[in-house]
């Protein structure tokens, strides 16, 4: 157990980052830096910006090259973009500063397929600096660990199917743009990935890479589809601050069918969209085999469960061996009752 609090930097203060700030304070983590892209958030007091009941003196600084110079932290909690290309330099700066990195970037969950060269470079840098990096978020428990645990009750498995409805408004404008909110349906259809193209997979596939790795399965073929979900009536999108007109996309349905060398099929149907009043996020897992099993999650709030899982992973990534550590290689995600430094083996 560490004898001092964990020191953290929050890099990105969108919807996820703001909740992370509150959770860090609740869990006894000392926030030593807060960074955001240039704009009205920069220069504000962090406690005031995050609406914390207990004030503390820390100013939000501009996220730019060199902003981490002179900052000493054990971990950087990063929530900016989903893709590795735009995030690579940010990750490198955190690792160069000898900070462990936990990111909500979806591609970072299992980036070896999308960006093997970038990932290998980050892996080498992390090992050189003696720190670790991982991608986590709502997929940690809900798309990787939960189905993996469910398989432990099976004698045999033919297929694993995931169906999901995710609320765009819980994730902000970046995700809304990724899932084509307020675009014409024909434009969304034109944007779908080419069949079996290893370079154009949607972010949904990387979570299945995590699951396959956890179960010791080898993916041999991936077939993907992307369909627009169209507004039947005007619907307000809080993430974009506008009302989406009838006939425009309110999100997308990602379709995925995966074959494995071992003969177990993966199937996914993932709707990421603006929800109507009264709707809530939900996920269902179905295993076909012996026995047939179904696991349902209802009433989900991704605006909370995503940052909660990021913060809960802090001790695990500090304790992890140096390098790029994907989430299926980390311990089972559990509730942390005590201040987080109580779960860390030791801090320098």
C-alpha positions in Angstrom: 0.0 0.0 0.0 1.3 3.5 -0.9 1.7 5.9 2.0 0.9 9.0 0.0 -2.0 10.0 -2.2 -1.8 9.4 -6.0 -1.0 12.5 -8.0 -3.0 12.8 -11.2 -3.3 15.1 -14.3 -6.6 15.5 -16.0 -6.0 16.0 -19.8 -9.3 17.0 -21.5 -12.3 18.5 -19.6 -15.3 17.6 -21.7 -18.2 15.7 -20.3 -16.1 12.7 -19.2 -13.2 14.8 -17.8 -15.4 16.9 -15.6 -16.9 13.8 -13.9 -13.4 12.4 -13.6 -12.4 15.4 -11.6 -15.2 14.9 -9.1 -14.4 11.2 -8.8 -10.7 11.8 -8.2 -11.5 14.1 -5.3 -13.9 11.6 -3.8 -11.2 8.8 -4.0 -8.5 10.8 -2.4 -6.4 11.5 -5.5 -4.5 14.8 -5.6 -5.1 16.6 -8.9 -1.8 18.4 -9.8 -2.7 19.5 -13.3 -5.8 20.2 -15.5 -5.5 20.8 -19.2 -7.9 21.6 -22.0 -7.7 22.9 -25.6 -7.6 26.7 -26.0 -10.9 28.3 -25.3 -13.1 29.6 -22.5 -12.3 26.8 -20.1 -8.6 27.8 -19.9 -7.8 30.1 -17.0 -10.8 29.0 -14.9 -10.5 27.6 -11.4 -10.9 23.8 -11.7 -13.0 23.4 -8.6 -15.4 26.1 -9.7 -15.6 24.8 -13.3 -16.3 21.2 -12.1 -18.9 22.5 -9.5 -17.1 20.9 -6.6 -18.5 21.6 -3.1 -15.0 21.9 -1.7 -12.8 24.6 -3.3 -9.1 24.1 -4.1 -6.6 26.3 -6.0 -5.8 24.9 -9.4 -6.2 26.7 -12.7 -7.1 25.0 -16.0 -4.2 25.4 -18.4 -4.0 25.2 -22.2 -3.2 21.7 -23.5 -0.3 22.2 -25.9 3.2 20.9 -26.5 5.3 21.3 -23.4 2.4 21.9 -21.1 3.5 19.0 -18.9 7.0 20.3 -18.4 7.7 20.5 -14.7 4.5 18.6 -13.7 5.1 15.5 -11.5 2.2 13.1 -11.5 1.7 9.3 -11.2 -1.1 9.1 -13.8 -2.6 11.1 -16.6 -6.4 10.7 -17.3 -6.9 11.6 -20.9 -10.2 12.1 -22.7 -9.8 14.0 -26.0 -10.2 12.1 -29.2 -11.0 8.4 -30.0 -8.4 7.7 -32.7 -4.7 6.9 -32.1 -3.3 9.2 -34.9 -4.6 12.4 -33.2 -3.8 11.1 -29.8 -0.3 9.8 -30.3 1.6 13.0 -29.5 -0.5 13.6 -26.4 0.2 10.0 -25.2 3.9 10.5 -25.9 4.1 13.7 -23.9 2.5 12.0 -20.9 4.8 9.0 -21.1 7.9 11.2 -21.6 6.9 12.9 -18.3 6.9 9.5 -16.7 3.2 9.4 -16.2 1.1 6.3 -16.5 -1.8 6.9 -19.0 -5.4 5.9 -18.8 -7.4 7.1 -21.8 -11.0 6.9 -22.9 -10.0 6.9 -26.6 -11.9 4.0 -28.0 -9.2 2.9 -30.5 -6.8 2.7 -27.6 -8.7 -0.2 -26.1 -6.9 -2.5 -28.5 -4.9 -0.5 -31.0 -2.7 -3.2 -32.3 -5.0 -3.8 -35.3 -5.6 -0.2 -36.2 -2.2 1.3 -35.6 0.4 -1.4 -35.0 3.4 0.9 -35.6 2.1 3.7 -33.3 1.2 1.2 -30.6 4.6 -0.5 -30.8 6.3 3.0 -30.5 4.2 3.8 -27.4 4.9 0.4 -25.9 8.7 1.0 -26.3 8.5 4.5 -24.9 6.4 3.4 -21.9 8.9 0.6 -21.1 11.8 3.0 -21.4 10.2 5.4 -18.9 9.0 2.6 -16.6 5.2 3.4 -16.9 2.1 1.9 -18.5 -0.7 3.0 -20.8 -4.1 1.5 -21.4 -7.4 2.4 -23.0 -10.6 1.9 -20.9 -14.0 3.3 -20.4 -17.5 1.9 -20.7 -16.3 -1.1 -22.7 -14.1 -2.3 -19.9 -16.8 -4.0 -17.8 -19.7 -3.9 -20.2 -18.1 -5.2 -23.5 -15.0 -7.0 -22.3 -15.1 -8.3 -18.8 -18.8 -9.1 -18.4 -19.1 -11.4 -21.4 -15.8 -13.0 -20.6 -16.9 -13.9 -17.1 -20.2 -15.2 -18.5 -18.3 -17.7 -20.7 -16.9 -19.3 -17.6 -20.2 -21.0 -17.0 -20.3 -22.7 -20.4 -19.3 -26.2 -21.4 -19.2 -25.2 -25.0 -19.9 -22.1 -27.1 -21.0 -21.6 -30.7 -21.6 -17.8 -30.7 -21.5 -14.7 -28.6 -23.9 -11.9 -29.5 -23.9 -8.3 -28.2 -26.8 -5.8 -28.7 -26.4 -2.3 -27.4 -28.1 1.1 -27.3 -25.8 4.0 -26.3 -26.7 7.6 -25.7 -24.7 10.1 -27.8 -25.5 12.9 -25.4 -23.5 11.2 -22.6 -20.3 11.6 -24.6 -20.3 15.1 -26.2 -19.8 16.5 -29.7 -16.7 14.4 -30.7 -18.7 11.1 -30.4 -21.8 12.8 -32.1 -19.6 13.6 -35.1 -18.1 10.1 -35.2 -21.6 8.5 -35.4 -22.7 11.0 -38.1 -25.4 12.8 -36.1 -27.2 15.4 -38.3 -25.9 14.0 -41.5 -27.9 12.9 -44.5 -28.6 9.1 -44.5 -27.0 8.7 -47.9 -23.8 10.3 -46.7 -23.7 7.9 -43.7 -24.1 4.9 -46.0 -21.3 6.1 -48.2 -19.0 6.4 -45.2 -19.3 2.7 -44.2 -16.0 0.7 -44.2 -15.0 -1.4 -47.1 -15.6 -5.2 -46.5 -12.6 -6.8 -44.8 -10.4 -3.7 -45.0 -8.0 -3.9 -42.1 -7.5 -0.1 -42.2 -11.1 1.0 -42.1 -12.7 -0.8 -39.2 -15.0 1.1 -37.0 -14.1 1.6 -33.3 -16.6 -1.1 -32.3 -14.3 -3.9 -33.6 -11.4 -3.1 -31.2 -13.5 -4.1 -28.2 -14.0 -7.5 -29.8 -10.2 -7.8 -30.1 -10.1 -7.3 -26.4 -12.6 -10.1 -25.8 -11.0 -12.5 -28.3 -7.6 -11.9 -26.6 -9.2 -12.6 -23.2 -10.7 -15.9 -24.4 -7.6 -17.0 -26.3 -9.4 -16.8 -29.7 -7.9 -15.9 -33.1 -9.9 -13.6 -35.3 -9.8 -14.7 -38.9 -12.5 -12.6 -40.6 -14.4 -9.4 -39.9 -17.4 -8.2 -41.8 -18.8 -4.8 -40.9 -21.8 -2.7 -41.8 -22.9 0.8 -40.9 -26.5 1.9 -41.2 -27.9 5.4 -40.3 -30.6 5.7 -37.7 -33.0 8.3 -39.0 -35.1 10.7 -37.0 -38.8 10.1 -37.5 -39.6 13.4 -35.9 -37.4 16.4 -34.8 -35.2 15.4 -31.9 -32.9 17.6 -29.8 -29.3 16.5 -29.5 -27.7 18.0 -26.4 -24.2 17.0 -27.5 -24.4 19.3 -30.5 -26.7 21.8 -29.0 -29.2 21.6 -31.8 -32.4 19.9 -32.9 -32.1 17.2 -35.6 -34.7 17.5 -38.3 -36.9 14.6 -39.5 -35.1 12.5 -42.1 -31.6 13.3 -40.7 -29.3 10.8 -38.9 -29.6 10.7 -35.1 -26.7 8.2 -35.0 -25.7 4.9 -36.5 -26.1 1.1 -36.1 -22.8 -0.7 -36.3 -23.1 -4.2 -37.5 -20.3 -6.7 -37.0 -19.8 -10.4 -37.7 -16.5 -12.0 -36.7 -15.2 -15.5 -37.4 -12.5 -17.1 -35.3 -10.1 -20.0 -36.0 -11.6 -21.9 -33.1 -15.2 -21.8 -34.6 -16.8 -19.4 -32.1 -18.7 -16.6 -33.9 -19.0 -13.1 -32.6 -22.0 -10.9 -33.6 -22.6 -7.3 -32.7 -25.4 -4.8 -33.2 -24.4 -1.5 -31.6 -26.7 1.5 -31.9 -25.1 4.8 -30.8 -27.7 7.5 -31.2 -29.7 10.4 -29.6 -32.2 8.9 -27.3 -35.9 9.9 -27.1 -37.3 11.2 -23.8 -37.8 8.2 -21.4 -35.3 6.0 -23.2 -32.2 4.7 -21.4 -29.0 2.9 -22.4 -29.0 -0.9 -22.4 -26.8 -3.8 -23.4 -27.6 -7.5 -23.8 -25.2 -10.5 -24.2 -26.4 -13.8 -25.5 -24.2 -17.0 -25.6 -25.4 -19.9 -27.7 -23.8 -23.2 -26.6 -24.2 -25.4 -23.6 -26.0 -23.9 -21.8 -27.6 -20.9 -23.6 -27.1 -17.8 -21.4 -28.4 -14.2 -21.5 -27.1 -11.2 -19.6 -29.0 -7.9 -19.7 -27.9 -4.4 -18.4 -30.6 -1.8 -18.2 -30.9 1.8 -17.0 -27.2 2.5 -17.8 -25.8 6.0 -17.6 -22.6 6.1 -19.7 -22.0 9.7 -18.5 -21.2 8.1 -15.1 -20.1 4.6 -15.8 -17.4 5.6 -18.3 -15.5 7.9 -16.0 -16.1 5.6 -13.0 -14.4 2.8 -14.8 -11.5 5.1 -15.8 -10.9 6.1 -12.2 -11.3 2.6 -10.9 -8.5 1.5 -13.2 -5.9 3.9 -11.7 -4.4 1.4 -9.2 -4.3 -1.3 -11.8 -2.4 0.7 -14.4 0.0 2.0 -11.8 0.6 -1.6 -10.6 0.9 -3.0 -14.1 4.2 -3.8 -15.8 5.6 -1.1 -18.0 4.4 -0.9 -21.6 1.1 -0.9 -23.5 -1.3 -3.0 -21.5 -4.7 -3.7 -23.0 -7.6 -4.0 -20.6 -8.1 -7.7 -20.9 -4.6 -8.0 -19.4 -5.6 -6.1 -16.3 -7.2 -7.5 -13.1 -10.9 -7.9 -12.8 -12.5 -4.4 -12.5 -14.0 -3.9 -9.0 -15.4 -1.2 -6.8 -12.7 0.7 -4.8 -14.1 1.4 -1.4 -11.0 3.1 0.1 -8.9 6.0 -1.2 -7.1 4.7 -4.3 -3.6 4.9 -3.0 -4.5 2.0 -0.6 -4.6 -0.3 -3.7 -1.2 0.7 -5.1 1.9 -1.4 -4.4 4.1 1.6 -4.1 4.7 5.1 -5.5 8.1 6.7 -6.2 
